[in-house]
Amino acid sequence: MSRYEKGHKADTHRRVVEIAAQRFRAEGIDSVGVASLMADAGLTHGGFYAHFPSKEALVKEALIAAIGSSFAYDNEAEATAPLNLRAFIDFYLSPAHRDKPATGCAVATLGAETTRRPRATRNAFNKEAQRFVARIASGLPEEASPEHKLAKAYGVFAQLVGSLQLSRIVTDKTLSDEVLAVGRSNALQLAGLDQGEETKAKPAKRTAKKH
């Protein structure tokens, strides 16, 4: 008879993936060792292989989880409704997102590093990134064709990622805040949501995940 309740292994697996997703974003993939990850999860190093065949397998799962955490919904209806793109842009290019890379967008923190991973990992990351872009496209004005909306969504996403990365590179906080403000304005203009108004950062509602 098992000493653990049903679902214990799945819960443990999920916890390791979530911890890895945060630490990879905060520290970089190659800077995080398996032993320290397992210690963070309250497990032994030897227990790692009961859940993952290799560190790369964990990296792949963690990257998928990290991108998915960019959209957290309170209910299924909210998840299938068109994205409130204005609110999302305001959150994405906010000081709160800039200052918490461990729980932020994985494309901004790990995109460049992922290009050096094995193809299977890159393919998984690419698939999730494309879903991210499609979600952005869902919040664009309806008058555009699906093809045009998708192309525009890539432009908006590139503006968001680049602005966030630059805001983290800049060491002067005032200038960093200005980079975010300009990025928000440009992203809204690309999305056709600017309406000539100055945008103020009002973070979109997100559901905090428990670890």
N, C-alpha and C positions, 0 to 999 in steps of 0.2 A: 504494500500500500504506500502511495506517495506521501511524503511528509509535508508537501505543499498543496495548497488549494488549487482547484482547477483554474487554469488561466494564469498561474503564477509565472511560468516561463515566458509567456507572451508579454505580460506586464513588465517583466525584467528586461526583455529584449527591447521593448518600446522605450523604457527609461534610459537604457544605454544609448540608443539612437538619439534621443532628445538631448542628452548631455553632450554627446559628440557633436551634434549640430550646433550647439551653442559654443563649445570650446573651439571647434574648427573656425567658426566665424571670428571669434575673439583673438585666437592665437595663430591661426594658420594650420593647415592639415598636417604638414610634416613636423610641426613643433609639438604636436600632441601625441604622447605615447599611449600604447594600449594599457600598460600597467596603471598609469595615473587615471585613465578614463574609468577603468574597472574599479579602482579605489574610490573614485567619486560616486560611483553607483553602489558602493558598499559591497563589492564582490572581489574575488581573487583574480589574479592574472590568468590562472589556469582555467577559470570558468568562461573565459572569452570564447573559446573554440566550441563551446556548447551552443553558442548563438550565431557565430559568424565563421566562415571558413578561412577568412583572411581579414587584415585591416582594410584592404581595398573594398571588400564587400560591405564593411561598415561605412566607409567613406561614401560609397554609392547611395546607401540608404539614408545617411545623414544629410547628404546634399538634397535629396528629394524632399525630406522632411523640412529642411531649412527653407526651401523655396515655398513649400506649401504653407508654412507658418506665416507667410506674408499676408495671407487672407484668412482671417479667423471669423467665423460667423456664429451668430446666436441661434440660428435655426436654418432649416433646409430652404425655406422660401427666400431668405436673404442670400443664400449661396447661389441660387439659380436666377435671381433678379439681375438686371443690368447693373454693372458696377457704378457706384456714385463716384465718378472719376474726379470731380472737383475736390471732394473730401479726401480721396485717396492721394491725390497730388499734394494737397496741403499736409497730410500726415507724412508722406514719403520724404518730402523736403522740409522737414521740421527739425528744430534742434533736438527734440526728444529722440527721433530716429537716428540722427547723426551721432548722438552721444552714447548710443547703446548698440554697437555693431554686433554684439553677441546674440541679440534677439532680432536683428534687422534683416534686410534683404541679402540673401546669399549671393546673388549675382554681383552686387556691388562689392562685397567683401571677398568672395572666392572665385569670381569669374576668371580672372587672369590665371590663378593657380590651377583651376580646373582644366585649362587648356593643356596642361602638362601631365594630366592623369591618363590612364589607359582608355582606349576607345570606348569600352563598355560603360565606364563611368561618365565619360564625356557625352555619350549618347543619352544616358539617363538624365543628365543635367540639362542637356539641350531640349529634351522632350518637355521637361518641367518649365523651362524658360519660355518655350513656345506657348504653353498653357497660360503662363503669366501674361504674355503679350495678348493672347486671345481674350483674357479677362479684361484687359485695358480696352481692347477694341469694343467690348460690349458696352462700355460707358461713353463711347463717342456718339455724336449726333447721328440720328437715324437716316438723314438724307443722303449720306454717302453710300456707295456700293460696298458689299462685303470685302472686295479686293482692296478698294481704296481705304476702307477703315483699317484693315490689317496692316497695310503699308504705313498709314499714319500712326498706328499703335506702336510700330517699331520705332518710329521717330520720337514719339513721346517717351517710350521706355528708355531709349538711348539718352535723351535729355535728362531724365530722372536719375539714371545710374551715374552718368558723368558728373552731374551737379553734386550728387551726394558724395562721390569719391573725392572731388575737388574740395568740397567743404571740410572733409576730414584731413586733407593734406595741408590746408592752410592753418597756420599756427595762431594767427591773430583771430580771436573770437568775433570781433566786430566784422572783420572782413569775411570770415566764414559764414556769419549770419547773412551778409549781403549776397554771398554766392548762392545761398539757399533761396533768398528772396528773388533774385534774378532767375534762378532755375525754375522756380514756381511760375513766375510770369511767362517765361518762354514755353514751359510745358503746357500751360493753359492756352496760350496762343496757338501752339501747334495742334492742340486738341479742339480748337474752335470754341473754347469756353471762357475766353478772357473778357469779352463784352466791354472792353475799355476800362475795366475796373482794376484798382490796385488790390492784389490778393493779400490777405492776412492769413497767417498760418493758424488753422484751427484743426488740430489732430482729429482724424476720423476715429470713430468708435471701434475698438478692437477688443477681442476677448482674450484676457490673459490666460496663458496655459499654466497648469500646475505641474510641477516636477516632483 
